[in-house]
Amino acid sequence: MSESNVIDEHINSGYDAGFITDIEMQTFDPGLDENVIRKISAKKNEPEFMLQWRLDAYQQWLKMERPDWAHVKYPEIDFNSIAYYSSPKSQEDAPKSLDEVDPELLRTYEKLGIPLHEQATLAGVAVDMVFDSVSIITTFKEKLAESGVIFCSLSEAVIEHPELIKKYLGSVVPINDNFYSALNCAVFSDGSFVYIPKGVKCPMELSTYFRINEMNTGQFERTLIIADEGSYVSYLEGCTAPSRDENQLHGAVVELVALKGAQIKYSTVQNWYPGDVNGKGGIYNFVTKRGVCHTDAKISWTQVETGSAITWKYPSVILLGDNSVGEFYSVALARNAQQADTGTKMIHLGRNTRSTIISKGISAGKGSNTYRGLVNMSPKAEGARNFTQCDSLLIGDQCAAHTFPYIVSKNPSAIVEHEATTSKVSEDQLFLCQQRGIDPEKAVSMIVNGFCKSVFKELPMEFAVEAGKLLEVSLEGSVG
Amino acid sequence: MLKIANLRATVDDKEILKGLNIEVKPGEVHAIMGPNGSGKSTLSNVLAGRDNYHTTDGTVLFEGKDLLTLAPEERAREGVFLAFQYPVEIPGVSNLEFLKTSLECLHTHQNKPLLSAVEFMKLAREKCKLVDLDTDFLKRGVNEGFSGGEKKRNDILQMLMLEPTLCLLDETDSGLDIDALKVVADGINALRSPDRSFVLITHYQRLLDYVQPDFVHVLVDGQIVKSGGSELALELEEKGYSWLESGTEQPANSLKA
């Protein structure tokens, strides 16, 4: 079997999370205007300030243009053909405990490998479940409250903690930041809210699991994490969607605030439906993620991106305070006809700020993988340092890898290092593995896992294994 | 053990092996020598089942099985091992992980019980010592940043771990200093047994100073042009290959080891 045959076979693999949950939904008619926004806000019993914020965002969004600088191609999106709110009927009266949650929803999460019963969950992981536009349930809430940690859906936080929402929502990603984030501000449905009080080390991993289920709906989730002075939290999000022929839009915004001396570790395992071999269907994943670091604070983004037809995402850190640290570790896989344009921005404002960027792009099939990153050393960033390493791995001969690093240094004492490599899973490597009795599929997954090792080791332990497996499943058929 | 009859093979439509015959019996060590471009590496690649090497005629029987119909990994699991002329690097995949995966694939196929983690580590440490590699090498990526000599010794380490029945060594001695050469030879000698055979492909005689072959074959232009005992290697060292390239010798087909 020739190398290209081998690889072609390996690429045509299935998508395990592609099933549809058959459940009665309440979904808005497609279309977007002020009325829809008022209806979303009313659904959530939001206070007036929130509605005004949404309407303001909508007005700004109307004046904005769709960005076209990313290295991705897709047809124009008709924003009036999307439904902006969809929730399971059974969630009408928000369930207070797991016993009240629709069993069909529980089965959905079980099928995805996320048991919700607290005794059955991964030890020490609290989970918030977001299904289409609503949060289904958040586990371990009471236990977390004992140490003062607030972990709930954003909708709940808007009502229960308006002072924190007023102060921090939109403080890192302003309303008019970009086209998709402005749209999110106007129509955001649900997401997670986390507050870690001063000096508290969050006693367990927090995680949110996002599931898109309904057809023709967009998911616009929004997450806000505030780590007060000297606190620590590790948070993980996972995402899946059914296999459908239509493209669906996912436009999320994530804001992280790390106050003085705080640390936030944010990990993502993104496995939205990627579309089929010919690029039909799949999620458009247009996401804005950004964190701000105050003095001595640290924010670390780790992402494993295997899904989505198109990924457009740059988790960034504003290093505002002196001695603050930003990290970005990324594995992005583009196979079949997937397109990924992802990377990070490290904005160094404070003195002695440090940032590390490790990006591993894997392209297979006809996939196109782009790293786009900005390292900006401001005039005040005395003694700031950055280290960037971008590695691309190509599998087969029809895929593409691109790297667009932007470096701006306005301070002569700042040090910026950039390393980049491009390599191929070579016939020699495959043959070595085969000659030692290892079948080619296993060999490719081993080689790719080895390539990603420096990123996987940044993931929380339980998820590092999951990420490795996910990559294995995604690569199934890339080599046969 | 291994019976190659009238083997013809092409690479990029060019015929490299032109009717090759060799028979290797259990316990024997055969050396195949020949000038550059005579088809030595093609032979090892054909036997191991590499892509782009196409056999056009002839048969290869390994323990009675038609080797040419098996996928490369199946050949390995049956006990065919190839030590590479240029061992490649697999960054990020630790030697330990690689050896363990490989050994498990072989043992599963051979219906042998899998080693426990403790047993495996013990074995790996033991074999490392034999090839004079520090056990730290087990944690490093496969051949990642290894020197030429370390890569070759790492290949021999794999051979010692997997305990194949047929060991093909493709110019394993090339580029080695004398110490590394001795280590490689020790590794080979440690594995010599009545039910294991070796085919040493080499350009020079020097490896044969340390590993005494039972038979030496001279490969010229895709055919075995002369076979003999270990004294033939010394003769080649002295006289070179040119006297055999003139075509005055018997054609290969009439020679059997």
Interface residues (C-beta under 8 A of the other chain):
Chain A: M1 S2 E3 S426 E427 D428 Q429 F431 L432 C433 Q434 Q435 R436 G437 I438 D439 P440 K442 M446 I447 N449 G450 F451 C452 K453 S454
Chain B: A48 G49 R50 D51 N52 A71 P72 E73 R75 A76 R77 F81 L82 F84 Y86 P87 V88 E89 I90 P91 G92 V93 E97 F98 T101 S102 C105 L106 H109 G141 V142 Q158 L162
